[in-house]
Amino acid sequence: MATVLRNLLTVVFLRVFSFHPLSFYYSLMILTKFLPYPLLH
């Protein structure tokens, strides 16, 4: 389950990042607050 979630997040991050780098950082900050930290690593 964690792998599926991580793949999903990677796709979302790549799409957001290609649009606007700042949005990528904002989503990353928001996600680190809501998600358990090990999921992102």
N, C-alpha and C positions, 0 to 999 in steps of 0.2 A: 504493500500500500504506500509506503514511504517513497519507494522508487517511482511509482506512478505520479505521486504528488510532486516529486522533485522535477520529473520530466515536464509536467504541466507548467510548473512555475518557471522553468527554463524557457519554454516557448513563450509564455506571457512576457517574461523579462526581455527576451530578444525582440519581441514585437514593439514593446514600449520603448526600449532603448533605441531602436532604429528610428522611431518617431522623434523622441525628445530625451536626451541624456538626463536632464534634471528629473523628469518623471520617473526614470529608472531608479534614481537614488531615493526619491520620495517613497516609491512603492517598496523598495528594499527596507527602508527605515520602518515603514508601517508593518511590513511582514515580520520583521525581527521582533516587533512588539507583540504580535498576535500568535506567531507560531513558535513552537519549541525550537530552541537554537540548533540542536543536532540535525534537524531536518534540512537546514540550509547548508550543511557541510558534508 
